[in-house]
């Protein structure tokens, strides 16, 4: 990706700084093909030019399905919350080592967890930062619990410890269904798969004081072929849980409750 287009003159200086930071060329019009960033009056968007291109991708914590889901989230209704060990008043500190668009991190923050988001790709980190900026205007308490750091997961896990480490690595797609969502199509075009995904689990287990939670497709193999202590099923995914050394944890299967 080479270009950033600014549609909002009032944000011109901001767009120039962002283009310099990401090593992109600031242009007045979209390219004829390929991926590019667009700075609009409201937000930062990742777009794809050319025939048949999907719509823009952006981070929005306050609108759409996520905006509806966040305020209504509860530990009992959210499989991720159960996997992360949210019970009673316990709200663990979380490192989301593969932040992506930050949706799962937002749900945990909405439930009261403090979450450090690690994102290695500069463009994705910029989209996240823009989403957090806008979320702070409407949901300041939730946004204040989310801290973004631009770094790769392995370096971040070597520098951080937390009660819970959350992993949602990009896995190699095996059929056309994996390419249905526009975010997945554009993400793969931008960052590809995570070739080091299997190495993340060992680093995550070293950094987690209570547990590691790994999001996987429902029928995918466990990360690094290491069976979890238990799994929490979701609609089309599951959360594999690897317990740490904390005496408060147990090997009780969530799926049997």
C-alpha atoms as an extended CHARMM CRD file, in Angstrom:
* protein
*
       257  EXT
         1         1  UNK       CA              0.0000000000        0.0000000000        0.0000000000  PROA      1               0.0000000000
         2         2  UNK       CA              1.4020000000        3.3740000000       -1.0410000000  PROA      2               0.0000000000
         3         3  UNK       CA             -1.2090000000        6.1210000000       -0.7390000000  PROA      3               0.0000000000
         4         4  UNK       CA             -3.2340000000        8.1710000000        1.7230000000  PROA      4               0.0000000000
         5         5  UNK       CA             -5.9780000000       10.4120000000        0.3910000000  PROA      5               0.0000000000
         6         6  UNK       CA             -7.4130000000       13.2660000000        2.4540000000  PROA      6               0.0000000000
         7         7  UNK       CA            -11.0240000000       14.2200000000        1.7400000000  PROA      7               0.0000000000
         8         8  UNK       CA            -11.2800000000       16.7470000000        4.5690000000  PROA      8               0.0000000000
         9         9  UNK       CA             -9.2570000000       19.9550000000        4.1550000000  PROA      9               0.0000000000
        10        10  UNK       CA             -9.5680000000       20.6760000000        7.8720000000  PROA      10              0.0000000000
        11        11  UNK       CA             -7.6440000000       17.4620000000        8.5880000000  PROA      11              0.0000000000
        12        12  UNK       CA             -4.8920000000       18.1270000000        6.0710000000  PROA      12              0.0000000000
        13        13  UNK       CA             -2.1240000000       18.6310000000        8.6190000000  PROA      13              0.0000000000
        14        14  UNK       CA             -3.1630000000       15.4850000000       10.4730000000  PROA      14              0.0000000000
        15        15  UNK       CA             -3.1750000000       13.5380000000        7.2100000000  PROA      15              0.0000000000
        16        16  UNK       CA              0.3210000000       14.7650000000        6.3320000000  PROA      16              0.0000000000
        17        17  UNK       CA              1.6750000000       13.6580000000        9.7070000000  PROA      17              0.0000000000
        18        18  UNK       CA              0.0390000000       10.2550000000        9.3470000000  PROA      18              0.0000000000
        19        19  UNK       CA              1.3690000000        9.8120000000        5.8050000000  PROA      19              0.0000000000
        20        20  UNK       CA              4.8790000000       10.6300000000        7.0110000000  PROA      20              0.0000000000
        21        21  UNK       CA              4.5640000000        8.2270000000        9.9420000000  PROA      21              0.0000000000
        22        22  UNK       CA              3.3970000000        5.3570000000        7.7260000000  PROA      22              0.0000000000
        23        23  UNK       CA              5.6660000000        6.1290000000        4.7750000000  PROA      23              0.0000000000
        24        24  UNK       CA              2.7170000000        6.7930000000        2.4510000000  PROA      24              0.0000000000
        25        25  UNK       CA              2.3000000000        9.3410000000       -0.3270000000  PROA      25              0.0000000000
        26        26  UNK       CA             -0.4260000000       11.9240000000        0.3190000000  PROA      26              0.0000000000
        27        27  UNK       CA             -2.6310000000       12.2400000000       -2.7730000000  PROA      27              0.0000000000
        28        28  UNK       CA             -5.7060000000       14.3720000000       -3.6180000000  PROA      28              0.0000000000
        29        29  UNK       CA             -7.5980000000       11.5750000000       -5.3900000000  PROA      29              0.0000000000
        30        30  UNK       CA             -7.8890000000        7.8080000000       -4.9710000000  PROA      30              0.0000000000
        31        31  UNK       CA             -5.6270000000        5.4930000000       -6.9770000000  PROA      31              0.0000000000
        32        32  UNK       CA             -7.0790000000        3.4550000000       -9.7980000000  PROA      32              0.0000000000
        33        33  UNK       CA             -6.4620000000        0.1380000000       -8.0300000000  PROA      33              0.0000000000
        34        34  UNK       CA             -5.1120000000       -1.3610000000       -4.8370000000  PROA      34              0.0000000000
        35        35  UNK       CA             -5.4350000000       -0.5110000000       -1.1730000000  PROA      35              0.0000000000
        36        36  UNK       CA             -5.2230000000        3.0090000000        0.2060000000  PROA      36              0.0000000000
        37        37  UNK       CA             -6.0920000000        4.9840000000        3.3260000000  PROA      37              0.0000000000
        38        38  UNK       CA             -8.7140000000        7.7240000000        3.2320000000  PROA      38              0.0000000000
        39        39  UNK       CA             -8.9720000000       10.4690000000        5.8290000000  PROA      39              0.0000000000
        40        40  UNK       CA            -12.5720000000       11.6950000000        5.8480000000  PROA      40              0.0000000000
        41        41  UNK       CA            -14.2140000000       14.3520000000        7.9670000000  PROA      41              0.0000000000
        42        42  UNK       CA            -15.4700000000       11.6950000000       10.3970000000  PROA      42              0.0000000000
        43        43  UNK       CA            -12.8530000000        8.9450000000       10.4410000000  PROA      43              0.0000000000
        44        44  UNK       CA             -9.9250000000        7.0750000000        8.8980000000  PROA      44              0.0000000000
        45        45  UNK       CA            -10.8390000000        4.3410000000        6.4050000000  PROA      45              0.0000000000
        46        46  UNK       CA             -9.0060000000        1.5390000000        4.6390000000  PROA      46              0.0000000000
        47        47  UNK       CA            -10.3070000000        1.2560000000        1.1010000000  PROA      47              0.0000000000
        48        48  UNK       CA             -9.7100000000       -0.8660000000       -1.9620000000  PROA      48              0.0000000000
        49        49  UNK       CA             -9.9340000000        0.7030000000       -5.4020000000  PROA      49              0.0000000000
        50        50  UNK       CA            -10.9400000000       -1.0280000000       -8.5760000000  PROA      50              0.0000000000
        51        51  UNK       CA            -13.9440000000       -2.9160000000       -9.9850000000  PROA      51              0.0000000000
        52        52  UNK       CA            -15.8240000000       -5.0700000000       -7.5030000000  PROA      52              0.0000000000
        53        53  UNK       CA            -13.9790000000       -3.6470000000       -4.5070000000  PROA      53              0.0000000000
        54        54  UNK       CA            -15.6590000000       -4.0730000000       -1.1030000000  PROA      54              0.0000000000
        55        55  UNK       CA            -16.7180000000       -1.1310000000        1.0290000000  PROA      55              0.0000000000
        56        56  UNK       CA            -14.3660000000        0.6690000000        3.4210000000  PROA      56              0.0000000000
        57        57  UNK       CA            -13.0100000000       -0.8500000000        6.6160000000  PROA      57              0.0000000000
        58        58  UNK       CA            -12.7720000000        1.3330000000        9.7160000000  PROA      58              0.0000000000
        59        59  UNK       CA            -12.8740000000        0.9720000000       13.4740000000  PROA      59              0.0000000000
        60        60  UNK       CA            -16.1720000000        1.9460000000       15.0820000000  PROA      60              0.0000000000
        61        61  UNK       CA            -16.7020000000        1.0720000000       18.7380000000  PROA      61              0.0000000000
        62        62  UNK       CA            -19.9020000000        3.0870000000       19.1600000000  PROA      62              0.0000000000
        63        63  UNK       CA            -22.0400000000        2.2790000000       16.1140000000  PROA      63              0.0000000000
        64        64  UNK       CA            -23.4890000000       -0.7510000000       14.3660000000  PROA      64              0.0000000000
        65        65  UNK       CA            -23.6170000000       -4.1750000000       15.9700000000  PROA      65              0.0000000000
        66        66  UNK       CA            -20.6710000000       -3.4860000000       18.2480000000  PROA      66              0.0000000000
        67        67  UNK       CA            -22.1910000000       -0.2440000000       19.4960000000  PROA      67              0.0000000000
        68        68  UNK       CA            -25.3460000000       -2.1440000000       20.3670000000  PROA      68              0.0000000000
        69        69  UNK       CA            -23.5570000000       -5.1350000000       21.8590000000  PROA      69              0.0000000000
        70        70  UNK       CA            -21.0160000000       -3.2930000000       24.0140000000  PROA      70              0.0000000000
        71        71  UNK       CA            -23.3460000000       -1.5440000000       26.4880000000  PROA      71              0.0000000000
        72        72  UNK       CA            -25.4590000000       -4.7030000000       26.8090000000  PROA      72              0.0000000000
        73        73  UNK       CA            -22.5770000000       -7.1390000000       27.2750000000  PROA      73              0.0000000000
        74        74  UNK       CA            -22.4950000000       -9.2880000000       30.3870000000  PROA      74              0.0000000000
        75        75  UNK       CA            -19.9750000000      -11.9200000000       31.5040000000  PROA      75              0.0000000000
        76        76  UNK       CA            -22.6310000000      -14.6310000000       31.4460000000  PROA      76              0.0000000000
        77        77  UNK       CA            -23.7270000000      -13.9070000000       27.8730000000  PROA      77              0.0000000000
        78        78  UNK       CA            -20.2790000000      -13.3860000000       26.3460000000  PROA      78              0.0000000000
        79        79  UNK       CA            -18.2920000000      -16.5890000000       25.6360000000  PROA      79              0.0000000000
        80        80  UNK       CA            -15.1080000000      -14.5000000000       25.5320000000  PROA      80              0.0000000000
        81        81  UNK       CA            -15.7800000000      -13.1740000000       29.0250000000  PROA      81              0.0000000000
        82        82  UNK       CA            -16.3060000000      -16.6680000000       30.3830000000  PROA      82              0.0000000000
        83        83  UNK       CA            -13.1300000000      -17.8570000000       28.6980000000  PROA      83              0.0000000000
        84        84  UNK       CA            -11.1730000000      -14.9180000000       30.1570000000  PROA      84              0.0000000000
        85        85  UNK       CA            -12.3630000000      -15.7430000000       33.6820000000  PROA      85              0.0000000000
        86        86  UNK       CA            -14.6100000000      -12.7650000000       34.4110000000  PROA      86              0.0000000000
        87        87  UNK       CA            -16.5740000000      -13.7430000000       37.5050000000  PROA      87              0.0000000000
        88        88  UNK       CA            -18.2100000000      -11.6670000000       40.2020000000  PROA      88              0.0000000000
        89        89  UNK       CA            -16.0760000000       -8.5870000000       40.6220000000  PROA      89              0.0000000000
        90        90  UNK       CA            -12.9640000000      -10.1110000000       39.0520000000  PROA      90              0.0000000000
        91        91  UNK       CA            -11.9170000000       -8.1120000000       35.9890000000  PROA      91              0.0000000000
        92        92  UNK       CA             -8.4670000000       -9.3050000000       34.8960000000  PROA      92              0.0000000000
        93        93  UNK       CA             -5.8650000000       -7.1620000000       33.2370000000  PROA      93              0.0000000000
        94        94  UNK       CA             -5.6390000000       -8.3090000000       29.5980000000  PROA      94              0.0000000000
        95        95  UNK       CA             -3.0520000000       -8.0860000000       26.8540000000  PROA      95              0.0000000000
        96        96  UNK       CA             -4.6490000000       -8.5040000000       23.4260000000  PROA      96              0.0000000000
        97        97  UNK       CA             -1.5340000000       -9.4660000000       21.4930000000  PROA      97              0.0000000000
        98        98  UNK       CA             -3.2040000000       -9.5710000000       18.0510000000  PROA      98              0.0000000000
        99        99  UNK       CA             -5.5370000000       -6.5960000000       18.2740000000  PROA      99              0.0000000000
       100       100  UNK       CA             -6.7620000000       -6.3020000000       14.6640000000  PROA      100             0.0000000000
       101       101  UNK       CA             -9.8520000000       -4.0860000000       14.6420000000  PROA      101             0.0000000000
       102       102  UNK       CA            -10.0840000000       -4.2770000000       18.4360000000  PROA      102             0.0000000000
       103       103  UNK       CA            -13.6280000000       -5.6310000000       18.7060000000  PROA      103             0.0000000000
       104       104  UNK       CA            -12.9220000000       -8.3030000000       21.2900000000  PROA      104             0.0000000000
       105       105  UNK       CA            -10.7250000000       -5.9160000000       23.2670000000  PROA      105             0.0000000000
       106       106  UNK       CA            -13.5990000000       -3.4320000000       23.3130000000  PROA      106             0.0000000000
       107       107  UNK       CA            -16.0260000000       -6.0180000000       24.7050000000  PROA      107             0.0000000000
       108       108  UNK       CA            -13.5920000000       -6.8510000000       27.5060000000  PROA      108             0.0000000000
       109       109  UNK       CA            -13.0620000000       -3.1500000000       28.2360000000  PROA      109             0.0000000000
       110       110  UNK       CA            -16.8250000000       -2.5530000000       28.2310000000  PROA      110             0.0000000000
       111       111  UNK       CA            -17.0900000000       -5.2810000000       30.8660000000  PROA      111             0.0000000000
       112       112  UNK       CA            -14.5350000000       -3.5090000000       33.0530000000  PROA      112             0.0000000000
       113       113  UNK       CA            -11.1640000000       -5.0070000000       32.0650000000  PROA      113             0.0000000000
       114       114  UNK       CA             -8.0970000000       -2.9010000000       31.3850000000  PROA      114             0.0000000000
       115       115  UNK       CA             -6.7920000000       -4.0120000000       27.9930000000  PROA      115             0.0000000000
       116       116  UNK       CA             -3.4430000000       -3.3840000000       26.3180000000  PROA      116             0.0000000000
       117       117  UNK       CA             -3.7900000000       -3.7930000000       22.5540000000  PROA      117             0.0000000000
       118       118  UNK       CA             -0.7010000000       -4.8150000000       20.5700000000  PROA      118             0.0000000000
       119       119  UNK       CA             -0.7910000000       -4.2940000000       16.8030000000  PROA      119             0.0000000000
       120       120  UNK       CA              2.2670000000       -4.6620000000       14.6170000000  PROA      120             0.0000000000
       121       121  UNK       CA              0.9390000000       -3.3020000000       11.3270000000  PROA      121             0.0000000000
       122       122  UNK       CA              1.1250000000        0.4740000000       11.1570000000  PROA      122             0.0000000000
       123       123  UNK       CA             -2.0120000000        0.9300000000        9.0520000000  PROA      123             0.0000000000
       124       124  UNK       CA             -4.1450000000       -1.2530000000       11.3310000000  PROA      124             0.0000000000
       125       125  UNK       CA             -2.7250000000        0.5410000000       14.3670000000  PROA      125             0.0000000000
       126       126  UNK       CA             -3.6850000000        3.8770000000       12.7900000000  PROA      126             0.0000000000
       127       127  UNK       CA             -7.2510000000        2.6550000000       12.2410000000  PROA      127             0.0000000000
       128       128  UNK       CA             -7.3970000000        1.5230000000       15.8630000000  PROA      128             0.0000000000
       129       129  UNK       CA             -6.0590000000        4.8230000000       17.1610000000  PROA      129             0.0000000000
       130       130  UNK       CA             -8.6670000000        6.7000000000       15.1390000000  PROA      130             0.0000000000
       131       131  UNK       CA            -11.4290000000        4.4680000000       16.5000000000  PROA      131             0.0000000000
       132       132  UNK       CA            -10.2450000000        4.9890000000       20.0660000000  PROA      132             0.0000000000
       133       133  UNK       CA            -10.1600000000        8.7590000000       19.5250000000  PROA      133             0.0000000000
       134       134  UNK       CA            -13.7860000000        8.7720000000       18.4480000000  PROA      134             0.0000000000
       135       135  UNK       CA            -14.8610000000        6.3110000000       21.1430000000  PROA      135             0.0000000000
       136       136  UNK       CA            -13.3740000000        8.5880000000       23.8000000000  PROA      136             0.0000000000
       137       137  UNK       CA            -15.9390000000       11.2430000000       22.8540000000  PROA      137             0.0000000000
       138       138  UNK       CA            -18.9480000000        8.9860000000       23.5420000000  PROA      138             0.0000000000
       139       139  UNK       CA            -17.6200000000        6.2350000000       25.8390000000  PROA      139             0.0000000000
       140       140  UNK       CA            -14.7610000000        7.8760000000       27.7260000000  PROA      140             0.0000000000
       141       141  UNK       CA            -14.7140000000        5.3470000000       30.5820000000  PROA      141             0.0000000000
       142       142  UNK       CA            -14.4720000000        2.3630000000       28.2370000000  PROA      142             0.0000000000
       143       143  UNK       CA            -11.9120000000        4.0110000000       25.9410000000  PROA      143             0.0000000000
       144       144  UNK       CA             -9.7790000000        4.9060000000       28.9650000000  PROA      144             0.0000000000
       145       145  UNK       CA             -9.4180000000        1.1930000000       29.7470000000  PROA      145             0.0000000000
       146       146  UNK       CA             -7.9080000000        0.5280000000       26.2980000000  PROA      146             0.0000000000
       147       147  UNK       CA             -4.2380000000        1.2800000000       25.6230000000  PROA      147             0.0000000000
       148       148  UNK       CA             -2.8330000000        0.7880000000       22.1290000000  PROA      148             0.0000000000
       149       149  UNK       CA              0.8240000000       -0.0090000000       21.5120000000  PROA      149             0.0000000000
       150       150  UNK       CA              2.2540000000       -0.4070000000       18.0380000000  PROA      150             0.0000000000
       151       151  UNK       CA              4.5050000000       -3.4630000000       18.2360000000  PROA      151             0.0000000000
       152       152  UNK       CA              4.5450000000       -7.0680000000       17.1600000000  PROA      152             0.0000000000
       153       153  UNK       CA              3.0830000000       -9.6870000000       19.4550000000  PROA      153             0.0000000000
       154       154  UNK       CA              6.3000000000      -11.5100000000       20.3020000000  PROA      154             0.0000000000
       155       155  UNK       CA              8.1090000000       -8.3100000000       21.2910000000  PROA      155             0.0000000000
       156       156  UNK       CA              5.0640000000       -7.0800000000       23.1840000000  PROA      156             0.0000000000
       157       157  UNK       CA              4.6650000000      -10.3100000000       25.1240000000  PROA      157             0.0000000000
       158       158  UNK       CA              8.3390000000      -10.2090000000       26.0700000000  PROA      158             0.0000000000
       159       159  UNK       CA              7.7830000000       -6.7110000000       27.4900000000  PROA      159             0.0000000000
       160       160  UNK       CA              4.4030000000       -7.2170000000       29.1970000000  PROA      160             0.0000000000
       161       161  UNK       CA              2.8250000000       -9.5290000000       31.7120000000  PROA      161             0.0000000000
       162       162  UNK       CA             -0.8910000000       -9.6840000000       32.4220000000  PROA      162             0.0000000000
       163       163  UNK       CA             -3.4190000000      -11.8630000000       34.1420000000  PROA      163             0.0000000000
       164       164  UNK       CA             -4.8610000000      -12.8410000000       30.7490000000  PROA      164             0.0000000000
       165       165  UNK       CA             -3.2680000000      -12.8960000000       27.3050000000  PROA      165             0.0000000000
       166       166  UNK       CA             -5.6730000000      -13.0180000000       24.3690000000  PROA      166             0.0000000000
       167       167  UNK       CA             -4.6880000000      -14.2740000000       20.9130000000  PROA      167             0.0000000000
       168       168  UNK       CA             -6.7170000000      -14.1370000000       17.6970000000  PROA      168             0.0000000000
       169       169  UNK       CA             -4.1300000000      -14.9040000000       15.0010000000  PROA      169             0.0000000000
       170       170  UNK       CA             -4.8710000000      -14.7370000000       11.3080000000  PROA      170             0.0000000000
       171       171  UNK       CA             -5.0080000000      -18.3380000000       10.2340000000  PROA      171             0.0000000000
       172       172  UNK       CA             -4.5520000000      -19.7110000000        6.6850000000  PROA      172             0.0000000000
       173       173  UNK       CA             -7.8980000000      -19.9200000000        4.9350000000  PROA      173             0.0000000000
       174       174  UNK       CA             -8.9360000000      -23.3270000000        3.6070000000  PROA      174             0.0000000000
       175       175  UNK       CA            -12.1280000000      -22.5480000000        1.7070000000  PROA      175             0.0000000000
       176       176  UNK       CA            -14.0190000000      -19.6930000000        0.1070000000  PROA      176             0.0000000000
       177       177  UNK       CA            -16.0460000000      -19.0240000000        3.2370000000  PROA      177             0.0000000000
       178       178  UNK       CA            -12.9830000000      -17.5320000000        4.9040000000  PROA      178             0.0000000000
       179       179  UNK       CA            -13.0070000000      -14.7430000000        2.3290000000  PROA      179             0.0000000000
       180       180  UNK       CA            -16.6560000000      -13.7080000000        2.6000000000  PROA      180             0.0000000000
       181       181  UNK       CA            -16.2920000000      -10.8040000000        4.9910000000  PROA      181             0.0000000000
       182       182  UNK       CA            -14.8580000000       -7.6390000000        3.5290000000  PROA      182             0.0000000000
       183       183  UNK       CA            -12.5850000000       -7.1260000000        6.5360000000  PROA      183             0.0000000000
       184       184  UNK       CA            -10.9980000000      -10.5220000000        5.9600000000  PROA      184             0.0000000000
       185       185  UNK       CA            -10.4590000000       -9.8930000000        2.2480000000  PROA      185             0.0000000000
       186       186  UNK       CA             -8.8150000000       -6.5520000000        2.8320000000  PROA      186             0.0000000000
       187       187  UNK       CA             -6.8590000000       -7.7580000000        5.8690000000  PROA      187             0.0000000000
       188       188  UNK       CA             -5.3610000000      -10.6300000000        3.8950000000  PROA      188             0.0000000000
       189       189  UNK       CA             -4.4580000000       -8.2820000000        1.0470000000  PROA      189             0.0000000000
       190       190  UNK       CA             -2.7800000000       -5.9220000000        3.5270000000  PROA      190             0.0000000000
       191       191  UNK       CA             -1.0560000000       -8.1410000000        6.0970000000  PROA      191             0.0000000000
       192       192  UNK       CA             -1.4060000000      -11.7500000000        4.9110000000  PROA      192             0.0000000000
       193       193  UNK       CA             -1.5540000000      -14.6770000000        7.3250000000  PROA      193             0.0000000000
       194       194  UNK       CA              0.3590000000      -14.8880000000       10.6120000000  PROA      194             0.0000000000
       195       195  UNK       CA              3.2820000000      -17.2350000000        9.8220000000  PROA      195             0.0000000000
       196       196  UNK       CA              4.4910000000      -17.0240000000       13.4290000000  PROA      196             0.0000000000
       197       197  UNK       CA              1.0920000000      -17.8320000000       14.9530000000  PROA      197             0.0000000000
       198       198  UNK       CA              2.2060000000      -21.1640000000       16.3930000000  PROA      198             0.0000000000
       199       199  UNK       CA              5.1100000000      -19.4700000000       18.1830000000  PROA      199             0.0000000000
       200       200  UNK       CA              2.7700000000      -17.0250000000       19.9170000000  PROA      200             0.0000000000
       201       201  UNK       CA              1.3140000000      -19.5630000000       22.3120000000  PROA      201             0.0000000000
       202       202  UNK       CA              4.5760000000      -20.2410000000       24.1280000000  PROA      202             0.0000000000
       203       203  UNK       CA              5.2630000000      -16.5040000000       24.4820000000  PROA      203             0.0000000000
       204       204  UNK       CA              1.7000000000      -15.8840000000       25.6500000000  PROA      204             0.0000000000
       205       205  UNK       CA              1.8750000000      -18.6040000000       28.2990000000  PROA      205             0.0000000000
       206       206  UNK       CA              5.0980000000      -17.1030000000       29.6300000000  PROA      206             0.0000000000
       207       207  UNK       CA              3.4570000000      -13.6670000000       29.8990000000  PROA      207             0.0000000000
       208       208  UNK       CA              0.0750000000      -14.7370000000       31.3640000000  PROA      208             0.0000000000
       209       209  UNK       CA             -0.2820000000      -15.0330000000       35.1210000000  PROA      209             0.0000000000
       210       210  UNK       CA             -3.7300000000      -16.6720000000       34.9990000000  PROA      210             0.0000000000
       211       211  UNK       CA             -4.5660000000      -17.9230000000       31.5190000000  PROA      211             0.0000000000
       212       212  UNK       CA             -4.1980000000      -17.6080000000       27.7760000000  PROA      212             0.0000000000
       213       213  UNK       CA             -7.3200000000      -17.4180000000       25.6110000000  PROA      213             0.0000000000
       214       214  UNK       CA             -7.0020000000      -18.2840000000       21.9130000000  PROA      214             0.0000000000
       215       215  UNK       CA             -9.8150000000      -17.6130000000       19.4450000000  PROA      215             0.0000000000
       216       216  UNK       CA            -10.0870000000      -20.3030000000       16.7870000000  PROA      216             0.0000000000
       217       217  UNK       CA            -12.5080000000      -21.3350000000       14.0480000000  PROA      217             0.0000000000
       218       218  UNK       CA            -14.8780000000      -23.9320000000       15.4530000000  PROA      218             0.0000000000
       219       219  UNK       CA            -13.3050000000      -26.8370000000       13.5520000000  PROA      219             0.0000000000
       220       220  UNK       CA             -9.6910000000      -25.6710000000       13.4000000000  PROA      220             0.0000000000
       221       221  UNK       CA             -6.8430000000      -27.4810000000       15.0860000000  PROA      221             0.0000000000
       222       222  UNK       CA             -5.5860000000      -26.0260000000       18.3760000000  PROA      222             0.0000000000
       223       223  UNK       CA             -2.8890000000      -23.4130000000       18.0210000000  PROA      223             0.0000000000
       224       224  UNK       CA              0.5300000000      -25.0830000000       17.7610000000  PROA      224             0.0000000000
       225       225  UNK       CA             -1.3250000000      -28.4130000000       18.0660000000  PROA      225             0.0000000000
       226       226  UNK       CA             -1.3720000000      -27.9720000000       21.8500000000  PROA      226             0.0000000000
       227       227  UNK       CA             -4.6870000000      -29.1060000000       23.3740000000  PROA      227             0.0000000000
       228       228  UNK       CA             -6.2480000000      -26.5210000000       25.6920000000  PROA      228             0.0000000000
       229       229  UNK       CA             -7.3420000000      -27.0990000000       29.2780000000  PROA      229             0.0000000000
       230       230  UNK       CA            -10.8900000000      -26.4010000000       28.1230000000  PROA      230             0.0000000000
       231       231  UNK       CA            -12.7960000000      -24.6000000000       25.3760000000  PROA      231             0.0000000000
       232       232  UNK       CA            -15.7650000000      -22.2470000000       25.3780000000  PROA      232             0.0000000000
       233       233  UNK       CA            -17.8770000000      -22.5620000000       22.2010000000  PROA      233             0.0000000000
       234       234  UNK       CA            -19.2210000000      -19.6040000000       20.2750000000  PROA      234             0.0000000000
       235       235  UNK       CA            -21.4810000000      -19.3940000000       17.2320000000  PROA      235             0.0000000000
       236       236  UNK       CA            -18.8260000000      -20.1060000000       14.5820000000  PROA      236             0.0000000000
       237       237  UNK       CA            -15.6790000000      -19.9340000000       16.6740000000  PROA      237             0.0000000000
       238       238  UNK       CA            -14.4050000000      -21.2820000000       19.9670000000  PROA      238             0.0000000000
       239       239  UNK       CA            -12.1570000000      -19.9360000000       22.7070000000  PROA      239             0.0000000000
       240       240  UNK       CA             -9.3930000000      -22.3290000000       23.7570000000  PROA      240             0.0000000000
       241       241  UNK       CA             -8.1910000000      -21.7040000000       27.3160000000  PROA      241             0.0000000000
       242       242  UNK       CA             -4.7220000000      -22.5530000000       28.6180000000  PROA      242             0.0000000000
       243       243  UNK       CA             -4.5240000000      -22.1330000000       32.3630000000  PROA      243             0.0000000000
       244       244  UNK       CA             -1.5350000000      -20.6790000000       34.1460000000  PROA      244             0.0000000000
       245       245  UNK       CA             -0.1400000000      -21.3440000000       37.5930000000  PROA      245             0.0000000000
       246       246  UNK       CA             -2.6860000000      -19.2900000000       39.5350000000  PROA      246             0.0000000000
       247       247  UNK       CA             -4.1920000000      -21.3830000000       42.3740000000  PROA      247             0.0000000000
       248       248  UNK       CA             -7.5880000000      -19.8100000000       41.7120000000  PROA      248             0.0000000000
       249       249  UNK       CA             -7.8970000000      -21.5170000000       38.3180000000  PROA      249             0.0000000000
       250       250  UNK       CA             -9.1890000000      -24.9960000000       37.7150000000  PROA      250             0.0000000000
       251       251  UNK       CA             -9.5540000000      -27.4500000000       34.8710000000  PROA      251             0.0000000000
       252       252  UNK       CA            -13.3460000000      -27.4560000000       34.9180000000  PROA      252             0.0000000000
       253       253  UNK       CA            -14.7290000000      -27.5450000000       31.4000000000  PROA      253             0.0000000000
       254       254  UNK       CA            -16.9230000000      -24.5800000000       30.5560000000  PROA      254             0.0000000000
       255       255  UNK       CA            -18.7030000000      -26.6920000000       27.9670000000  PROA      255             0.0000000000
       256       256  UNK       CA            -20.0930000000      -28.9650000000       30.6880000000  PROA      256             0.0000000000
       257       257  UNK       CA            -21.7880000000      -26.1640000000       32.6320000000  PROA      257             0.0000000000
